Amino acid sequence: MNDVSLTNKTAINFLKMINDKWRNQFYYDALNKHAKDKIVLDLGSGTGILSFYALSAGAKFVYAIERNGNAADLTYKVLKSKFDTSRFAVINCDFWKSDLDIIKHPIDILVSETVGPGLFDHGMLTTWQCIKPYLSPNAISIPDTLSCDLWVWQKQLDADFLTTLEPEHLSAKLSMDACLDQDFAEALISQNPSDVKPMRWININHIQSEPDYIYTDKVTYTMNNLPDWWCGKKTDPKILFDVDVDAPASVAIINKISFESQTLFLKDALYMPWRFNPVFNLDSAGKYNIGYNNFDPTGNRWGQEWKIL
């Protein structure tokens, strides 16, 4: 089929997600395997694409929950155009903050895309916690696991090379000329914390050399295994990793989502910002505790790097 230009502004906002066939296949296959005759809850329905997959796969009923009013309206219209309205309900609310009396059936399948480039930054852990009162005894989640690998290079990746891979909007360079007053610039620079160093969000697939070490599943969480640091609400969590290096090194955090035996490495996304990964350059040998703030497409984020003495 030929490509089609969209004019619906709400649909255009989700176009990168819709066009990412690699990602969509993950959800499509899982729902086609499990959704038949099941009650499905699609949290963060957006355009309704996952609700559509579930209904097409024979779901008994689908709850599509979306807090953005325009997106909820689009979900309803998309689903209504192909399915009887007795098979679904579109709910415009903030699921994390709502008591949903409208949900009349125990949920057999939770499907949600509340996963961002930082893995935890779109609230999947909060989703897992909030959904529990609504679940049937044998309910499943798609995805069912969030996990992180660590890739370690026994050298520092060239900073200029990393910068060329960095999205332009994530650069944090101060223009001395734009400040006009040199004293102001110096005063501002003096407030840079000494224990915080830049963390670059880059497309890791552009690095030609293979990592020397890969630490698999350094962090793994499921709906029934939430982390101790999780505090019950959407926050900017400090995800911590321990790593030992015997020389200056570079470390990348590689995020993954899984369902049953299928795993997606977010770095392999075709269009979405999922494909960016946090990378740290470690200055010297030692044992490090590495933490990172989550990806923000509108501005710069900084990673934190410090040595435990």
Phi and psi in degrees as GROMACS dihedral restraints (atoms count N, CA, C in turn):
[ dihedral_restraints ]
;  ai    aj    ak    al  type     phi  dphi    fc
    3     4     5     6     1   -75.3    20    10
    4     5     6     7     1   153.3    20    10
    6     7     8     9     1   -65.7    20    10
    7     8     9    10     1   149.7    20    10
    9    10    11    12     1  -124.2    20    10
   10    11    12    13     1   133.1    20    10
   12    13    14    15     1   -77.9    20    10
   13    14    15    16     1   130.4    20    10
   15    16    17    18     1   -92.2    20    10
   16    17    18    19     1   143.4    20    10
   18    19    20    21     1  -118.4    20    10
   19    20    21    22     1   -12.0    20    10
   21    22    23    24     1   -72.0    20    10
   22    23    24    25     1   117.2    20    10
   24    25    26    27     1   -62.9    20    10
   25    26    27    28     1   -37.9    20    10
   27    28    29    30     1   -65.4    20    10
   28    29    30    31     1   -43.9    20    10
   30    31    32    33     1   -62.0    20    10
   31    32    33    34     1   -38.8    20    10
   33    34    35    36     1   -61.0    20    10
   34    35    36    37     1   -34.7    20    10
   36    37    38    39     1   -62.5    20    10
   37    38    39    40     1   -25.1    20    10
   39    40    41    42     1  -104.7    20    10
   40    41    42    43     1    11.6    20    10
   42    43    44    45     1   -62.8    20    10
   43    44    45    46     1   -38.6    20    10
   45    46    47    48     1   -62.5    20    10
   46    47    48    49     1   -38.6    20    10
   48    49    50    51     1   -68.7    20    10
   49    50    51    52     1   -42.2    20    10
   51    52    53    54     1   -64.6    20    10
   52    53    54    55     1   -37.7    20    10
   54    55    56    57     1   -79.7    20    10
   55    56    57    58     1    -9.0    20    10
   57    58    59    60     1   -85.7    20    10
   58    59    60    61     1    80.1    20    10
   60    61    62    63     1   -58.8    20    10
   61    62    63    64     1   -35.8    20    10
   63    64    65    66     1   -55.6    20    10
   64    65    66    67     1   -44.4    20    10
   66    67    68    69     1   -75.0    20    10
   67    68    69    70     1   -45.2    20    10
   69    70    71    72     1   -60.5    20    10
   70    71    72    73     1   -35.2    20    10
   72    73    74    75     1   -60.8    20    10
   73    74    75    76     1   -36.0    20    10
   75    76    77    78     1   -57.4    20    10
   76    77    78    79     1   -49.9    20    10
   78    79    80    81     1   -73.7    20    10
   79    80    81    82     1   -39.2    20    10
   81    82    83    84     1   -59.6    20    10
   82    83    84    85     1   -47.8    20    10
   84    85    86    87     1   -64.8    20    10
   85    86    87    88     1   -41.9    20    10
   87    88    89    90     1   -65.2    20    10
   88    89    90    91     1   -43.4    20    10
   90    91    92    93     1   -69.6    20    10
   91    92    93    94     1   -37.2    20    10
   93    94    95    96     1   -65.7    20    10
   94    95    96    97     1   -27.4    20    10
   96    97    98    99     1   -78.9    20    10
   97    98    99   100     1   -34.4    20    10
   99   100   101   102     1  -120.4    20    10
  100   101   102   103     1   -17.0    20    10
  102   103   104   105     1   -79.7    20    10
  103   104   105   106     1   -18.4    20    10
  105   106   107   108     1   -56.5    20    10
  106   107   108   109     1   125.6    20    10
  108   109   110   111     1    65.3    20    10
  109   110   111   112     1    16.5    20    10
  111   112   113   114     1  -106.6    20    10
  112   113   114   115     1   159.4    20    10
  114   115   116   117     1   -92.4    20    10
  115   116   117   118     1   121.6    20    10
  117   118   119   120     1  -116.0    20    10
  118   119   120   121     1   138.3    20    10
  120   121   122   123     1  -117.0    20    10
  121   122   123   124     1   119.7    20    10
  123   124   125   126     1  -102.2    20    10
  124   125   126   127     1   106.9    20    10
  126   127   128   129     1   -96.7    20    10
  127   128   129   130     1   120.0    20    10
  129   130   131   132     1    83.0    20    10
  130   131   132   133     1    58.7    20    10
  132   133   134   135     1   -69.1    20    10
  133   134   135   136     1   -23.9    20    10
  135   136   137   138     1    60.6    20    10
  136   137   138   139     1  -112.5    20    10
  138   139   140   141     1   -86.1    20    10
  139   140   141   142     1    -6.2    20    10
  141   142   143   144     1    91.3    20    10
  142   143   144   145     1    12.7    20    10
  144   145   146   147     1   -63.6    20    10
  145   146   147   148     1   -41.6    20    10
  147   148   149   150     1   -75.7    20    10
  148   149   150   151     1   -35.5    20    10
  150   151   152   153     1   -60.9    20    10
  151   152   153   154     1   -40.2    20    10
  153   154   155   156     1   -62.2    20    10
  154   155   156   157     1   -46.8    20    10
  156   157   158   159     1   -56.7    20    10
  157   158   159   160     1   -44.3    20    10
  159   160   161   162     1   -64.6    20    10
  160   161   162   163     1   -45.1    20    10
  162   163   164   165     1   -65.3    20    10
  163   164   165   166     1   -39.7    20    10
  165   166   167   168     1   -63.2    20    10
  166   167   168   169     1   -31.2    20    10
  168   169   170   171     1   -81.8    20    10
  169   170   171   172     1    -1.6    20    10
  171   172   173   174     1    98.5    20    10
  172   173   174   175     1    20.7    20    10
  174   175   176   177     1   -56.3    20    10
  175   176   177   178     1   140.8    20    10
  177   178   179   180     1   -67.2    20    10
  178   179   180   181     1   -41.1    20    10
  180   181   182   183     1  -158.4    20    10
  181   182   183   184     1   146.3    20    10
  183   184   185   186     1  -128.1    20    10
  184   185   186   187     1   128.4    20    10
  186   187   188   189     1   -98.5    20    10
  187   188   189   190     1   119.4    20    10
  189   190   191   192     1  -107.2    20    10
  190   191   192   193     1   116.2    20    10
  192   193   194   195     1  -112.7    20    10
  193   194   195   196     1   126.6    20    10
  195   196   197   198     1  -146.4    20    10
  196   197   198   199     1   126.9    20    10
  198   199   200   201     1   -83.6    20    10
  199   200   201   202     1   -20.3    20    10
  201   202   203   204     1   -82.3    20    10
  202   203   204   205     1   122.5    20    10
  204   205   206   207     1   -60.8    20    10
  205   206   207   208     1   -42.8    20    10
  207   208   209   210     1   -64.4    20    10
  208   209   210   211     1   -40.4    20    10
  210   211   212   213     1   -69.4    20    10
  211   212   213   214     1   -38.7    20    10
  213   214   215   216     1   -61.9    20    10
  214   215   216   217     1   -40.7    20    10
  216   217   218   219     1   -64.2    20    10
  217   218   219   220     1   -40.7    20    10
  219   220   221   222     1   -64.9    20    10
  220   221   222   223     1   -43.7    20    10
  222   223   224   225     1   -55.0    20    10
  223   224   225   226     1   -47.5    20    10
  225   226   227   228     1   -60.7    20    10
  226   227   228   229     1   -46.0    20    10
  228   229   230   231     1   -66.6    20    10
  229   230   231   232     1   -38.4    20    10
  231   232   233   234     1   -65.5    20    10
  232   233   234   235     1   -46.6    20    10
  234   235   236   237     1   -67.9    20    10
  235   236   237   238     1   -40.9    20    10
  237   238   239   240     1   -64.5    20    10
  238   239   240   241     1   -28.2    20    10
  240   241   242   243     1   -68.7    20    10
  241   242   243   244     1   -18.9    20    10
  243   244   245   246     1  -127.4    20    10
  244   245   246   247     1   -16.0    20    10
  246   247   248   249     1  -131.9    20    10
  247   248   249   250     1   152.4    20    10
  249   250   251   252     1   -68.0    20    10
  250   251   252   253     1   136.9    20    10
  252   253   254   255     1   -67.0    20    10
  253   254   255   256     1   -11.5    20    10
  255   256   257   258     1   -73.4    20    10
  256   257   258   259     1    -9.9    20    10
  258   259   260   261     1  -100.4    20    10
  259   260   261   262     1    -1.8    20    10
  261   262   263   264     1  -153.5    20    10
  262   263   264   265     1   160.2    20    10
  264   265   266   267     1  -137.3    20    10
  265   266   267   268     1   132.2    20    10
  267   268   269   270     1  -103.9    20    10
  268   269   270   271     1   125.0    20    10
  270   271   272   273     1  -117.5    20    10
  271   272   273   274     1   119.0    20    10
  273   274   275   276     1   -94.7    20    10
  274   275   276   277     1    97.8    20    10
  276   277   278   279     1  -163.5    20    10
  277   278   279   280     1   170.2    20    10
  279   280   281   282     1   -92.6    20    10
  280   281   282   283     1   102.0    20    10
  282   283   284   285     1   -57.5    20    10
  283   284   285   286     1   -36.4    20    10
  285   286   287   288     1   -66.0    20    10
  286   287   288   289     1   -22.0    20    10
  288   289   290   291     1  -115.3    20    10
  289   290   291   292     1     8.8    20    10
  291   292   293   294     1  -116.6    20    10
  292   293   294   295     1   148.3    20    10
  294   295   296   297     1  -100.3    20    10
  295   296   297   298     1   107.3    20    10
  297   298   299   300     1   -95.1    20    10
  298   299   300   301     1    82.4    20    10
  300   301   302   303     1   -65.4    20    10
  301   302   303   304     1   -19.1    20    10
  303   304   305   306     1   -68.9    20    10
  304   305   306   307     1   -19.2    20    10
  306   307   308   309     1   -79.2    20    10
  307   308   309   310     1   109.4    20    10
  309   310   311   312     1  -101.5    20    10
  310   311   312   313     1   -10.5    20    10
  312   313   314   315     1  -118.0    20    10
  313   314   315   316     1   143.5    20    10
  315   316   317   318     1   -62.2    20    10
  316   317   318   319     1   135.7    20    10
  318   319   320   321     1   -83.3    20    10
  319   320   321   322     1   125.4    20    10
  321   322   323   324     1   -88.5    20    10
  322   323   324   325     1   -33.2    20    10
  324   325   326   327     1  -135.2    20    10
  325   326   327   328     1   122.0    20    10
  327   328   329   330     1   -95.6    20    10
  328   329   330   331     1   126.7    20    10
  330   331   332   333     1  -125.5    20    10
  331   332   333   334     1   131.4    20    10
  333   334   335   336     1  -153.6    20    10
  334   335   336   337     1   144.7    20    10
  336   337   338   339     1  -108.0    20    10
  337   338   339   340     1    24.7    20    10
  339   340   341   342     1   -78.7    20    10
  340   341   342   343     1    56.9    20    10
  342   343   344   345     1  -129.7    20    10
  343   344   345   346     1   129.9    20    10
  345   346   347   348     1  -116.1    20    10
  346   347   348   349     1  -176.0    20    10
  348   349   350   351     1   -56.6    20    10
  349   350   351   352     1   -33.6    20    10
  351   352   353   354     1   -82.4    20    10
  352   353   354   355     1     7.8    20    10
  354   355   356   357     1    73.1    20    10
  355   356   357   358     1   -51.2    20    10
  357   358   359   360     1  -101.6    20    10
  358   359   360   361     1     1.5    20    10
  360   361   362   363     1   -81.6    20    10
  361   362   363   364     1   -10.4    20    10
  363   364   365   366     1  -106.1    20    10
  364   365   366   367     1     6.8    20    10
  366   367   368   369     1    94.0    20    10
  367   368   369   370     1    22.7    20    10
  369   370   371   372     1   -61.8    20    10
  370   371   372   373     1   -34.4    20    10
  372   373   374   375     1   -65.7    20    10
  373   374   375   376     1   -40.0    20    10
  375   376   377   378     1   -65.1    20    10
  376   377   378   379     1   -40.5    20    10
  378   379   380   381     1   -57.3    20    10
  379   380   381   382     1   -47.6    20    10
  381   382   383   384     1   -60.0    20    10
  382   383   384   385     1   -40.8    20    10
  384   385   386   387     1   -69.3    20    10
  385   386   387   388     1   -43.6    20    10
  387   388   389   390     1   -71.6    20    10
  388   389   390   391     1   -25.3    20    10
  390   391   392   393     1   -78.9    20    10
  391   392   393   394     1   -17.3    20    10
  393   394   395   396     1   -56.2    20    10
  394   395   396   397     1   -40.8    20    10
  396   397   398   399     1   -64.8    20    10
  397   398   399   400     1   -16.1    20    10
  399   400   401   402     1  -100.6    20    10
  400   401   402   403     1    -1.8    20    10
  402   403   404   405     1   -86.6    20    10
  403   404   405   406     1   148.3    20    10
  405   406   407   408     1   -76.2    20    10
  406   407   408   409     1   164.7    20    10
  408   409   410   411     1   -58.4    20    10
  409   410   411   412     1   -34.2    20    10
  411   412   413   414     1  -109.7    20    10
  412   413   414   415     1    30.2    20    10
  414   415   416   417     1   -64.2    20    10
  415   416   417   418     1   150.8    20    10
  417   418   419   420     1  -123.3    20    10
  418   419   420   421     1   161.5    20    10
  420   421   422   423     1  -121.1    20    10
  421   422   423   424     1   139.6    20    10
  423   424   425   426     1  -121.6    20    10
  424   425   426   427     1   109.7    20    10
  426   427   428   429     1   -72.5    20    10
  427   428   429   430     1   165.1    20    10
  429   430   431   432     1  -106.0    20    10
  430   431   432   433     1    -9.0    20    10
  432   433   434   435     1  -145.3    20    10
  433   434   435   436     1   137.2    20    10
  435   436   437   438     1  -115.1    20    10
  436   437   438   439     1   131.6    20    10
  438   439   440   441     1  -149.7    20    10
  439   440   441   442     1   163.4    20    10
  441   442   443   444     1  -133.1    20    10
  442   443   444   445     1   136.7    20    10
  444   445   446   447     1  -103.8    20    10
  445   446   447   448     1   157.7    20    10
  447   448   449   450     1  -114.0    20    10
  448   449   450   451     1   128.8    20    10
  450   451   452   453     1  -106.9    20    10
  451   452   453   454     1   131.3    20    10
  453   454   455   456     1  -124.6    20    10
  454   455   456   457     1   127.2    20    10
  456   457   458   459     1  -103.0    20    10
  457   458   459   460     1   133.7    20    10
  459   460   461   462     1   -83.5    20    10
  460   461   462   463     1    44.1    20    10
  462   463   464   465     1  -165.4    20    10
  463   464   465   466     1   161.1    20    10
  465   466   467   468     1   -84.4    20    10
  466   467   468   469     1   126.3    20    10
  468   469   470   471     1   -66.4    20    10
  469   470   471   472     1   141.4    20    10
  471   472   473   474     1   -59.5    20    10
  472   473   474   475     1   126.0    20    10
  474   475   476   477     1   -62.3    20    10
  475   476   477   478     1   -39.6    20    10
  477   478   479   480     1   -65.3    20    10
  478   479   480   481     1   -38.1    20    10
  480   481   482   483     1   -63.6    20    10
  481   482   483   484     1   -44.1    20    10
  483   484   485   486     1   -62.8    20    10
  484   485   486   487     1   -39.4    20    10
  486   487   488   489     1   -63.8    20    10
  487   488   489   490     1   -35.4    20    10
  489   490   491   492     1   -67.8    20    10
  490   491   492   493     1   -23.5    20    10
  492   493   494   495     1   -88.2    20    10
  493   494   495   496     1   -14.7    20    10
  495   496   497   498     1   -74.3    20    10
  496   497   498   499     1   133.3    20    10
  498   499   500   501     1   -55.3    20    10
  499   500   501   502     1   137.9    20    10
  501   502   503   504     1   -56.2    20    10
  502   503   504   505     1   -37.8    20    10
  504   505   506   507     1   -72.7    20    10
  505   506   507   508     1    -6.0    20    10
  507   508   509   510     1  -100.5    20    10
  508   509   510   511     1     2.7    20    10
  510   511   512   513     1   -72.9    20    10
  511   512   513   514     1   148.0    20    10
  513   514   515   516     1  -129.3    20    10
  514   515   516   517     1    53.0    20    10
  516   517   518   519     1   -94.1    20    10
  517   518   519   520     1   127.6    20    10
  519   520   521   522     1   -83.0    20    10
  520   521   522   523     1   126.7    20    10
  522   523   524   525     1   -85.1    20    10
  523   524   525   526     1   109.2    20    10
  525   526   527   528     1   -63.7    20    10
  526   527   528   529     1   -35.3    20    10
  528   529   530   531     1   -67.6    20    10
  529   530   531   532     1   -38.2    20    10
  531   532   533   534     1   -67.7    20    10
  532   533   534   535     1   -27.0    20    10
  534   535   536   537     1   -69.2    20    10
  535   536   537   538     1   -25.8    20    10
  537   538   539   540     1    70.2    20    10
  538   539   540   541     1   -48.4    20    10
  540   541   542   543     1  -101.0    20    10
  541   542   543   544     1   113.6    20    10
  543   544   545   546     1   -62.0    20    10
  544   545   546   547     1   -37.2    20    10
  546   547   548   549     1   -63.8    20    10
  547   548   549   550     1   -38.2    20    10
  549   550   551   552     1   -62.7    20    10
  550   551   552   553     1   -45.1    20    10
  552   553   554   555     1   -59.4    20    10
  553   554   555   556     1   -44.1    20    10
  555   556   557   558     1   -64.7    20    10
  556   557   558   559     1   -40.0    20    10
  558   559   560   561     1   -64.4    20    10
  559   560   561   562     1   -39.3    20    10
  561   562   563   564     1   -67.4    20    10
  562   563   564   565     1   -43.2    20    10
  564   565   566   567     1   -62.4    20    10
  565   566   567   568     1   -34.4    20    10
  567   568   569   570     1   -64.6    20    10
  568   569   570   571     1   -16.3    20    10
  570   571   572   573     1   -89.9    20    10
  571   572   573   574     1     1.2    20    10
  573   574   575   576     1   -65.6    20    10
  574   575   576   577     1   121.7    20    10
  576   577   578   579     1   -60.4    20    10
  577   578   579   580     1   137.2    20    10
  579   580   581   582     1   -72.8    20    10
  580   581   582   583     1   -21.5    20    10
  582   583   584   585     1   -98.6    20    10
  583   584   585   586     1     9.3    20    10
  585   586   587   588     1  -115.0    20    10
  586   587   588   589     1   129.4    20    10
  588   589   590   591     1  -126.6    20    10
  589   590   591   592     1   155.9    20    10
  591   592   593   594     1   -60.0    20    10
  592   593   594   595     1   137.5    20    10
  594   595   596   597     1  -112.2    20    10
  595   596   597   598     1   126.8    20    10
  597   598   599   600     1   -99.9    20    10
  598   599   600   601     1   130.9    20    10
  600   601   602   603     1   -92.6    20    10
  601   602   603   604     1   110.1    20    10
  603   604   605   606     1  -131.3    20    10
  604   605   606   607     1   165.0    20    10
  606   607   608   609     1   -81.7    20    10
  607   608   609   610     1   101.6    20    10
  609   610   611   612     1   -63.8    20    10
  610   611   612   613     1   -23.0    20    10
  612   613   614   615     1   -67.7    20    10
  613   614   615   616     1   -13.7    20    10
  615   616   617   618     1   -82.6    20    10
  616   617   618   619     1    -9.2    20    10
  618   619   620   621     1   -80.6    20    10
  619   620   621   622     1   121.1    20    10
  621   622   623   624     1   -76.0    20    10
  622   623   624   625     1   -34.8    20    10
  624   625   626   627     1   -81.6    20    10
  625   626   627   628     1   142.7    20    10
  627   628   629   630     1   -78.2    20    10
  628   629   630   631     1   146.4    20    10
  630   631   632   633     1   -64.7    20    10
  631   632   633   634     1   150.5    20    10
  633   634   635   636     1   -78.6    20    10
  634   635   636   637     1   -32.1    20    10
  636   637   638   639     1  -134.9    20    10
  637   638   639   640     1   142.9    20    10
  639   640   641   642     1  -126.2    20    10
  640   641   642   643     1   120.9    20    10
  642   643   644   645     1  -103.3    20    10
  643   644   645   646     1   109.4    20    10
  645   646   647   648     1   -84.5    20    10
  646   647   648   649     1   139.2    20    10
  648   649   650   651     1    52.0    20    10
  649   650   651   652     1    49.3    20    10
  651   652   653   654     1   -61.7    20    10
  652   653   654   655     1   -33.3    20    10
  654   655   656   657     1  -132.5    20    10
  655   656   657   658     1   133.4    20    10
  657   658   659   660     1  -141.8    20    10
  658   659   660   661     1   126.6    20    10
  660   661   662   663     1  -131.2    20    10
  661   662   663   664     1   147.7    20    10
  663   664   665   666     1  -133.0    20    10
  664   665   666   667     1   177.4    20    10
  666   667   668   669     1   -60.6    20    10
  667   668   669   670     1   -29.8    20    10
  669   670   671   672     1  -103.6    20    10
  670   671   672   673     1    10.4    20    10
  672   673   674   675     1  -143.2    20    10
  673   674   675   676     1    75.4    20    10
  675   676   677   678     1   -87.3    20    10
  676   677   678   679     1   150.3    20    10
  678   679   680   681     1   -72.1    20    10
  679   680   681   682     1   155.7    20    10
  681   682   683   684     1   -63.7    20    10
  682   683   684   685     1   -32.7    20    10
  684   685   686   687     1   -76.3    20    10
  685   686   687   688     1   -14.0    20    10
  687   688   689   690     1   -66.2    20    10
  688   689   690   691     1   132.6    20    10
  690   691   692   693     1  -113.3    20    10
  691   692   693   694     1    12.9    20    10
  693   694   695   696     1    88.1    20    10
  694   695   696   697     1     9.7    20    10
  696   697   698   699     1  -151.2    20    10
  697   698   699   700     1   163.2    20    10
  699   700   701   702     1   -70.7    20    10
  700   701   702   703     1   120.8    20    10
  702   703   704   705     1  -135.2    20    10
  703   704   705   706     1  -178.4    20    10
  705   706   707   708     1   -96.5    20    10
  706   707   708   709     1    87.1    20    10
  708   709   710   711     1   -69.2    20    10
  709   710   711   712     1   150.6    20    10
  711   712   713   714     1   -96.5    20    10
  712   713   714   715     1    98.8    20    10
  714   715   716   717     1   -83.7    20    10
  715   716   717   718     1   124.5    20    10
  717   718   719   720     1  -113.8    20    10
  718   719   720   721     1   141.4    20    10
  720   721   722   723     1  -135.7    20    10
  721   722   723   724     1   137.1    20    10
  723   724   725   726     1   -97.3    20    10
  724   725   726   727     1   137.3    20    10
  726   727   728   729     1  -148.9    20    10
  727   728   729   730     1   139.9    20    10
  729   730   731   732     1  -107.2    20    10
  730   731   732   733     1   132.3    20    10
  732   733   734   735     1  -131.3    20    10
  733   734   735   736     1   145.0    20    10
  735   736   737   738     1  -104.0    20    10
  736   737   738   739     1    10.2    20    10
  738   739   740   741     1  -164.5    20    10
  739   740   741   742     1   169.8    20    10
  741   742   743   744     1   -51.1    20    10
  742   743   744   745     1   138.3    20    10
  744   745   746   747     1  -150.5    20    10
  745   746   747   748     1   168.8    20    10
  747   748   749   750     1  -122.5    20    10
  748   749   750   751     1   143.1    20    10
  750   751   752   753     1  -130.6    20    10
  751   752   753   754     1   132.9    20    10
  753   754   755   756     1  -118.0    20    10
  754   755   756   757     1   141.4    20    10
  756   757   758   759     1   -98.7    20    10
  757   758   759   760     1   120.7    20    10
  759   760   761   762     1  -108.9    20    10
  760   761   762   763     1   111.7    20    10
  762   763   764   765     1   -92.1    20    10
  763   764   765   766     1   147.6    20    10
  765   766   767   768     1  -141.1    20    10
  766   767   768   769     1   148.9    20    10
  768   769   770   771     1  -122.3    20    10
  769   770   771   772     1   147.5    20    10
  771   772   773   774     1  -136.8    20    10
  772   773   774   775     1   154.7    20    10
  774   775   776   777     1  -143.1    20    10
  775   776   777   778     1   120.0    20    10
  777   778   779   780     1    52.4    20    10
  778   779   780   781     1  -122.9    20    10
  780   781   782   783     1   -91.0    20    10
  781   782   783   784     1    -2.3    20    10
  783   784   785   786     1   -97.1    20    10
  784   785   786   787     1   131.9    20    10
  786   787   788   789     1  -126.7    20    10
  787   788   789   790     1   135.0    20    10
  789   790   791   792     1  -108.4    20    10
  790   791   792   793     1   124.9    20    10
  792   793   794   795     1   -83.9    20    10
  793   794   795   796     1   117.3    20    10
  795   796   797   798     1   -58.0    20    10
  796   797   798   799     1   -25.1    20    10
  798   799   800   801     1   -62.5    20    10
  799   800   801   802     1   -18.7    20    10
  801   802   803   804     1   -93.3    20    10
  802   803   804   805     1     6.6    20    10
  804   805   806   807     1   -58.6    20    10
  805   806   807   808     1   146.1    20    10
  807   808   809   810     1   -81.3    20    10
  808   809   810   811     1   -44.0    20    10
  810   811   812   813     1  -126.5    20    10
  811   812   813   814     1   -28.1    20    10
  813   814   815   816     1   -72.7    20    10
  814   815   816   817     1   160.1    20    10
  816   817   818   819     1   -68.2    20    10
  817   818   819   820     1    -3.5    20    10
  819   820   821   822     1   -49.5    20    10
  820   821   822   823     1   -31.2    20    10
  822   823   824   825     1   -71.5    20    10
  823   824   825   826     1    -7.2    20    10
  825   826   827   828     1   -89.2    20    10
  826   827   828   829     1   138.9    20    10
  828   829   830   831     1  -125.4    20    10
  829   830   831   832     1   144.1    20    10
  831   832   833   834     1   -74.4    20    10
  832   833   834   835     1   131.5    20    10
  834   835   836   837     1  -128.8    20    10
  835   836   837   838     1   134.3    20    10
  837   838   839   840     1  -117.9    20    10
  838   839   840   841     1   141.3    20    10
  840   841   842   843     1  -101.9    20    10
  841   842   843   844     1   121.5    20    10
  843   844   845   846     1   -96.9    20    10
  844   845   846   847     1   130.3    20    10
  846   847   848   849     1   -75.5    20    10
  847   848   849   850     1   -28.1    20    10
  849   850   851   852     1  -154.8    20    10
  850   851   852   853     1   171.3    20    10
  852   853   854   855     1   -65.4    20    10
  853   854   855   856     1   152.1    20    10
  855   856   857   858     1   150.6    20    10
  856   857   858   859     1  -179.0    20    10
  858   859   860   861     1   -99.1    20    10
  859   860   861   862     1   123.6    20    10
  861   862   863   864     1  -115.6    20    10
  862   863   864   865     1   145.3    20    10
  864   865   866   867     1  -111.0    20    10
  865   866   867   868     1   112.2    20    10
  867   868   869   870     1  -107.0    20    10
  868   869   870   871     1   132.6    20    10
  870   871   872   873     1  -131.1    20    10
  871   872   873   874     1   157.2    20    10
  873   874   875   876     1  -144.1    20    10
  874   875   876   877     1   146.0    20    10
  876   877   878   879     1   -84.0    20    10
  877   878   879   880     1   163.7    20    10
  879   880   881   882     1   -85.7    20    10
  880   881   882   883     1   159.1    20    10
  882   883   884   885     1   -59.2    20    10
  883   884   885   886     1   133.2    20    10
  885   886   887   888     1  -129.8    20    10
  886   887   888   889     1   107.9    20    10
  888   889   890   891     1   -68.4    20    10
  889   890   891   892     1    -8.0    20    10
  891   892   893   894     1  -102.5    20    10
  892   893   894   895     1    -3.4    20    10
  894   895   896   897     1  -168.9    20    10
  895   896   897   898     1  -172.2    20    10
  897   898   899   900     1   -88.2    20    10
  898   899   900   901     1   145.4    20    10
  900   901   902   903     1  -120.8    20    10
  901   902   903   904     1   151.1    20    10
  903   904   905   906     1  -119.0    20    10
  904   905   906   907     1   137.0    20    10
  906   907   908   909     1   -88.1    20    10
  907   908   909   910     1   164.3    20    10
  909   910   911   912     1  -119.2    20    10
  910   911   912   913     1   137.1    20    10
  912   913   914   915     1  -136.5    20    10
  913   914   915   916     1   126.6    20    10
  915   916   917   918     1  -151.2    20    10
  916   917   918   919     1   152.3    20    10
  918   919   920   921     1   -97.1    20    10
  919   920   921   922     1   135.3    20    10
  921   922   923   924     1   -89.6    20    10
  922   923   924   925     1   116.5    20    10
